[in-house]
């Protein structure tokens, strides 16, 4: 299957083309400009570099959150437009799972590792999850958590105290504030979502019509909170 893999869910944005797991073209952007300015030109460059068009894809895989509300909306709007124009279906992917699968574990055997992807959600909160690195089993589901609540859930995972824990993403420093129960913890706050992680996370997910794809914010926006409080 040939996939266009896209992410705008956090501070970076990226796109890549993969065919049965083989990388054909990709680009990762750290630009300070908004994703609305950078994302579609980036996608066009990735396609041009592979001498392909959107219509040549079997599906478009896109991260649907959690992460930046604005970033997610930008990416989904662009992907839905591409899907409608080309009749190419979409694979919705968890941004946290894509982050987990973007990281190369070089600190321990996968069977001995819990991988914790996390994004900073401010005010001592994180968007986070936990996975068994060998099997991909969800140990703590995607969610918006206060750092202490999340680390308490992580402590309750059977065998967590004896495993290597790999905390990745820009929420790692927030998790670090509360996670003191194991000396076997490594932090990689600079880890970001890569197209190869999106490709891996999309495996086994059935493509759907782009119009049916919804964001997975895992939290309400500040505007929605103010509206509910008024």
C-alpha angles and dihedrals in degrees: 000000000000113000136187103211119202139181133178097147098114143014095307128050130204147171134193142169120230129179114198089333095313115124114234101169139342144169133193120199128205092173118145091224118102119271088243087067100040109032105072095042087050091051091049091051092050091051093046091050089056093041090236139124132218089255089060090065124097089208144344115237114204135175110243098189168209101217137067109009092213094044093050092050092050093052096044093047091051094046093046088052092050090047093051094046095047103030089235115145125232134235112209112215132190109246089216093053090047090052092049091051093047092066125087108218107220098155102072145352112291090237089059097046138090110196117208116194113192141170125203110254094178130240093062092305131123139190098228149152138176129226138184100247094214101046104021090234112162108242097171116017126234110280150133107262140172104244094245093049091050095048090048088055089048091052089055093058106110110257094004092131091060098045133084108254117207113195112194136179136043091299091066094097090053092050089047090062091065106026110089103132100097136040088206096081127119123189126208106177092168095062114118137182113277127193090246089059091052090050091052093045091051092059112119096010115122114233116242136193109285092236090063095056115107134187120256103212097163087206141044121259123253090251091053091048091052090047092052092048095050 
